[in-house]
Amino acid sequence: MTLGHAHGGPDATAGTDSVVVRDVAKTFATKTGDVSALEGIDLTVAEGEFVALIGPSGCGKSTLLRLIADLDSPTSGTIEVFGKPAHRARRDQDYGIAFQQAGLLPWRTVAANIALPLELHGVAAAERKARVAELAELVGLTDFADRHPDQLSGGMQQRVAIARALAERPRLLLMDEPFGALDEMTRERMQTELSRIAAETGAAVVFVTHSIPEAVFLSDRVVVMSPRPGRITEVIETGFGKDTARDEALREVPAFFDRVTSVREALHGTPVPTSGREER
């Protein structure tokens, strides 16, 4: 298998939406009866689009991400990734995935952790080495390639996890609160890094978060979900196009505060006083 094959799989079609979720519901059986986690979910993510999922704890954000990743199956409805059923997209390596915990193998170096997916899929050693070097540079860890995870900060460990998720050049990244365990300063630096990486790779991203500013800073669209059973109650476009620099200056502009307020209103279902913020 070549690295090019992994870049969206052999049947990936240019112009196809990254993710199409149609009327999806998910019910879990428990000892006390069935629990409805998701109901009536309709969502389309375009190629190269960054979409954040936000909502109260237990609203099904992570469940929806797992359904897209084919780590679980919907009770009803359909999910397609690049025009294929989710299970086919998983087999074709069409997406990379990163969780809150980096999940690195402690006995492997940074380079060896990044290389793991390539090893598992039989990529030749020379090609593997070149790809790992490319990814280490992309996430700013070239000088740490020979270190082990316990020698890295939390933010650096997450960068390794992102590099590993990108190893087979997926056109879609699925991310479940990848910065949730980081301190605020590191988290903001990682947001800027992720925005740059997404722009450079052209990958679409579906990103689960509890942080309203994080969702607004990173996303083209913020998808707001209701308490369980999770439904999509509102979709807010941030209005920050591909030409907008996602840097510290963005956090200080009135439009950023305005979008944060819009998402907060959508989450809480009540208007926030307008004093001190840009009128919409």
C-alpha positions as CSV (number, residue, x, y, z in Angstrom):
1,M,0.0,0.0,0.0
2,T,1.3,3.5,-0.8
3,L,0.8,6.7,1.1
4,G,-1.2,8.0,-1.8
5,H,-3.7,5.2,-1.6
6,A,-4.4,6.2,2.0
7,H,-5.1,9.8,1.0
8,G,-8.9,9.3,0.9
9,G,-8.8,5.7,-0.3
10,P,-9.1,4.4,-3.8
11,D,-12.8,5.4,-4.3
12,A,-12.7,8.8,-2.8
13,T,-14.3,11.3,-5.2
14,A,-13.3,14.9,-5.6
15,G,-16.1,17.2,-4.6
16,T,-17.9,14.7,-2.4
17,D,-18.9,16.0,1.0
18,S,-16.7,14.7,3.8
19,V,-19.5,13.6,6.1
20,V,-23.2,13.2,5.5
21,V,-25.4,12.2,8.5
22,R,-29.1,11.7,7.8
23,D,-31.8,11.3,10.4
24,V,-29.5,9.4,12.7
25,A,-30.6,8.2,16.1
26,K,-28.8,6.2,18.8
27,T,-30.3,4.3,21.7
28,F,-28.3,2.5,24.3
29,A,-29.7,-0.5,26.2
30,T,-29.1,-0.2,30.0
31,K,-30.2,-2.3,33.0
32,T,-32.9,0.3,33.7
33,G,-34.2,0.5,30.2
34,D,-33.3,2.1,26.9
35,V,-31.6,5.5,26.9
36,S,-31.9,7.7,23.8
37,A,-28.6,9.4,23.2
38,L,-29.3,11.0,19.8
39,E,-32.4,11.8,17.8
40,G,-33.0,13.2,14.3
41,I,-29.4,14.2,13.6
42,D,-28.8,15.7,10.1
43,L,-25.4,17.1,9.4
44,T,-23.3,17.7,6.3
45,V,-19.6,18.5,6.5
46,A,-18.0,19.8,3.3
47,E,-14.6,18.9,2.1
48,G,-12.0,21.0,4.0
49,E,-14.6,22.4,6.4
50,F,-13.9,22.7,10.1
51,V,-17.0,21.9,12.2
52,A,-17.2,22.0,16.0
53,L,-19.8,20.1,18.0
54,I,-20.7,21.7,21.3
55,G,-23.4,21.1,23.9
56,P,-23.9,20.1,27.5
57,S,-22.2,17.1,29.0
58,G,-24.0,13.9,28.0
59,C,-25.7,15.4,24.9
60,G,-24.2,12.9,22.6
61,K,-21.3,14.9,21.0
62,S,-18.8,12.1,21.4
63,T,-21.4,9.5,20.5
64,L,-22.0,11.2,17.2
65,L,-18.2,11.4,16.5
66,R,-17.9,7.6,17.3
67,L,-20.8,6.9,14.9
68,I,-19.0,8.9,12.1
69,A,-15.8,6.9,12.9
70,D,-17.7,3.6,12.8
71,L,-16.6,2.9,16.3
72,D,-20.3,2.3,17.0
73,S,-23.4,1.9,14.8
74,P,-26.5,4.1,14.7
75,T,-29.8,2.6,15.8
76,S,-31.4,4.3,12.7
77,G,-30.4,6.6,9.9
78,T,-27.4,6.7,7.6
79,I,-23.9,8.0,7.8
80,E,-21.6,8.4,4.7
81,V,-18.0,9.5,4.7
82,F,-16.8,10.7,1.3
83,G,-19.8,9.0,-0.3
84,K,-19.2,5.6,1.3
85,P,-20.8,3.9,4.3
86,A,-18.9,4.7,7.5
87,H,-17.6,1.1,7.8
88,R,-16.1,1.3,4.3
89,A,-14.4,4.6,5.0
90,R,-12.9,3.2,8.2
91,R,-11.4,0.3,6.3
92,D,-10.1,2.6,3.6
93,Q,-8.3,4.8,6.2
94,D,-10.3,7.9,5.1
95,Y,-10.1,9.6,8.4
96,G,-7.7,10.1,11.3
97,I,-8.9,10.3,14.9
98,A,-7.5,11.9,18.1
99,F,-8.9,11.7,21.6
100,Q,-8.5,13.8,24.8
101,Q,-5.7,11.4,26.0
102,A,-2.9,11.2,23.5
103,G,-2.7,7.4,23.8
104,L,1.0,7.2,22.9
105,L,2.9,4.0,23.5
106,P,5.4,4.8,26.2
107,W,8.1,2.5,25.0
108,R,8.2,4.1,21.5
109,T,9.9,7.3,20.6
110,V,8.0,10.2,19.1
111,A,9.1,9.1,15.6
112,A,8.0,5.5,16.3
113,N,4.6,6.5,17.6
114,I,4.0,8.6,14.5
115,A,5.1,5.7,12.3
116,L,2.8,3.2,13.9
117,P,-0.1,3.4,11.4
118,L,2.3,3.3,8.5
119,E,4.0,0.1,10.0
120,L,0.6,-1.5,10.5
121,H,-0.2,-1.0,6.8
122,G,3.1,-2.2,5.4
123,V,4.5,1.1,4.2
124,A,8.2,0.5,3.2
125,A,10.8,1.7,5.6
126,A,12.3,4.5,3.5
127,E,8.9,5.9,2.6
128,R,7.9,5.6,6.3
129,K,11.0,7.5,7.5
130,A,10.4,10.3,5.0
131,R,6.7,10.6,6.0
132,V,7.5,10.7,9.7
133,A,10.1,13.4,9.2
134,E,7.5,15.4,7.2
135,L,4.9,15.0,10.0
136,A,7.4,15.8,12.8
137,E,8.2,19.1,11.0
138,L,4.5,19.8,10.4
139,V,3.8,19.6,14.2
140,G,7.0,21.3,15.2
141,L,8.7,18.3,16.8
142,T,11.6,17.6,14.6
143,D,14.1,18.1,17.5
144,F,12.1,15.7,19.7
145,A,11.8,12.7,17.3
146,D,14.0,10.5,19.5
147,R,12.4,11.4,22.8
148,H,9.8,9.2,24.6
149,P,6.4,10.4,25.7
150,D,7.3,10.8,29.3
151,Q,9.9,13.4,28.3
152,L,7.3,15.6,26.6
153,S,4.8,18.1,27.9
154,G,1.0,17.4,27.5
155,G,0.8,19.8,24.5
156,M,3.7,18.1,22.8
157,Q,2.1,14.7,23.4
158,Q,-1.0,15.9,21.7
159,R,1.0,17.1,18.8
160,V,2.4,13.6,18.4
161,A,-1.1,12.2,18.5
162,I,-2.2,14.6,15.8
163,A,0.8,13.7,13.6
164,R,0.0,10.0,14.1
165,A,-3.6,10.7,13.1
166,L,-2.4,12.5,9.9
167,A,0.1,9.7,9.0
168,E,-1.9,8.2,6.2
169,R,-2.9,11.6,4.8
170,P,-6.6,11.4,5.7
171,R,-9.0,14.0,4.2
172,L,-10.9,14.0,7.5
173,L,-9.8,14.4,11.1
174,L,-12.2,13.4,13.9
175,M,-11.2,14.9,17.2
176,D,-12.8,14.4,20.6
177,E,-11.8,17.1,23.0
178,P,-8.1,16.7,22.2
179,F,-7.0,19.8,24.2
180,G,-9.4,19.3,27.1
181,A,-6.7,18.2,29.6
182,L,-4.3,21.1,28.7
183,D,-3.8,24.3,30.6
184,E,-5.3,27.4,29.0
185,M,-2.1,28.8,27.5
186,T,-1.1,25.5,26.0
187,R,-4.6,25.0,24.8
188,E,-4.6,28.3,22.9
189,R,-1.3,27.5,21.3
190,M,-2.5,24.1,20.3
191,Q,-5.7,25.7,18.7
192,T,-3.5,27.9,16.6
193,E,-1.3,24.9,15.6
194,L,-4.3,22.8,14.7
195,S,-5.8,25.6,12.6
196,R,-2.5,25.9,10.7
197,I,-2.2,22.1,10.2
198,A,-5.8,21.8,9.0
199,A,-5.2,24.6,6.5
200,E,-1.9,23.1,5.3
201,T,-3.3,19.6,4.8
202,G,-6.7,20.6,3.5
203,A,-8.4,18.0,5.8
204,A,-11.9,18.5,7.0
205,V,-12.3,18.4,10.8
206,V,-15.1,17.4,13.1
207,F,-14.1,18.6,16.6
208,V,-15.9,17.9,19.9
209,T,-15.4,20.6,22.6
210,H,-17.0,22.0,25.7
211,S,-15.2,25.4,25.2
212,I,-17.2,28.1,23.4
213,P,-14.2,30.2,22.5
214,E,-12.3,27.2,21.2
215,A,-15.2,26.2,19.0
216,V,-15.5,29.8,17.6
217,F,-11.8,30.2,17.1
218,L,-11.3,27.0,15.2
219,S,-14.5,26.5,13.2
220,D,-16.2,27.5,10.0
221,R,-19.4,26.4,11.7
222,V,-20.4,25.6,15.3
223,V,-23.0,22.9,15.7
224,V,-25.0,23.4,18.9
225,M,-26.6,20.3,20.5
226,S,-29.4,20.0,23.1
227,P,-29.3,18.0,26.3
228,R,-30.0,14.3,25.9
229,P,-31.4,13.1,23.7
230,G,-29.0,15.1,21.6
231,R,-30.5,17.1,18.7
232,I,-28.9,19.8,16.7
233,T,-30.7,23.0,17.8
234,E,-28.6,25.6,15.9
235,V,-25.7,25.9,13.5
236,I,-23.8,29.1,13.7
237,E,-21.4,30.2,11.0
238,T,-18.4,32.0,12.4
239,G,-17.8,34.1,9.3
240,F,-14.1,33.6,9.6
241,G,-13.1,32.5,6.1
242,K,-10.0,30.5,5.0
243,D,-8.2,33.8,4.5
244,T,-8.7,34.8,8.2
245,A,-5.5,34.3,10.3
246,R,-6.4,32.1,13.3
247,D,-4.0,33.8,15.6
248,E,-4.0,35.6,18.9
249,A,-5.3,38.8,17.2
250,L,-8.5,37.0,16.2
251,R,-9.4,36.5,19.9
252,E,-9.5,40.3,20.4
253,V,-11.7,41.4,17.5
254,P,-15.4,42.4,18.2
255,A,-16.6,39.8,15.7
256,F,-15.0,37.0,17.7
257,F,-16.8,38.1,20.9
258,D,-20.0,38.4,19.0
259,R,-19.8,34.8,17.7
260,V,-18.9,33.6,21.2
261,T,-22.0,35.3,22.5
262,S,-24.2,33.8,19.7
263,V,-23.0,30.3,20.6
264,R,-23.6,31.0,24.3
265,E,-27.1,32.2,23.6
266,A,-27.8,29.1,21.5
267,L,-26.5,26.8,24.2
268,H,-28.5,28.5,27.0
269,G,-31.5,29.4,25.0
270,T,-31.6,32.9,26.4
271,P,-30.3,36.2,25.1
272,V,-27.1,37.6,26.6
273,P,-27.1,41.3,27.4
274,T,-25.7,43.3,24.5
275,S,-23.7,45.9,26.5
276,G,-20.0,45.8,25.7
277,R,-20.4,43.6,22.6
278,E,-20.9,44.2,18.9
279,E,-24.5,44.4,17.8
280,R,-25.7,41.8,15.3
